[in-house]
Amino acid sequence: MIKTIGLVAAIILPLWNIPLIIRIIKRKSSEDISVAWVLGVWFCLLAMFPSGILSTDIVWKAFNIANTLLFSCVVVIVLLYRKSK
């Protein structure tokens, strides 16, 4: 069950990282992004992180680690731009 949930999330999640980062960089603002949404996605990502670490599939493991790091950067950027206003 945990592996299935993690795999589905791993397929969907990358679609949100790239456009989100581009939007923040272009606008230099995170006002149009819900902090609750960002934190909700981040907590889900952290919940599937153990599945990636325990997996013997090197592609899934590498993707999971990279995605966790990338979205963690998104969270930090969103919070910094929100706090600066």
C-alpha positions, 0 to 999 in steps of 0.5 A, a space after each residue: 500500500 505504501 509503495 503504491 501511494 508513493 509511486 502515484 505521488 511520485 508520478 504526479 508531484 514533479 508536474 507541480 515543482 517546475 512551473 511553481 519554481 518558474 512562477 516564483 522566480 518570474 514574479 518574485 512573489 508567492 502571494 498567488 500561492 497558498 501556503 496551506 497547499 505548499 505545506 500540504 504537498 510537502 508533508 505528503 512528500 515527506 510521508 512518501 520519502 521512507 518508501 523511496 529510501 527503502 526501495 531497491 529501485 534506484 530510479 525511484 530512490 534517486 527521484 524521491 531524494 531529488 524531488 524531496 530536496 527540490 520541493 523543500 526549496 520551493 517551500 523555503 522560497 514560498 515562505 521567504 517571499 511571503 514573510 518579506 511582505 
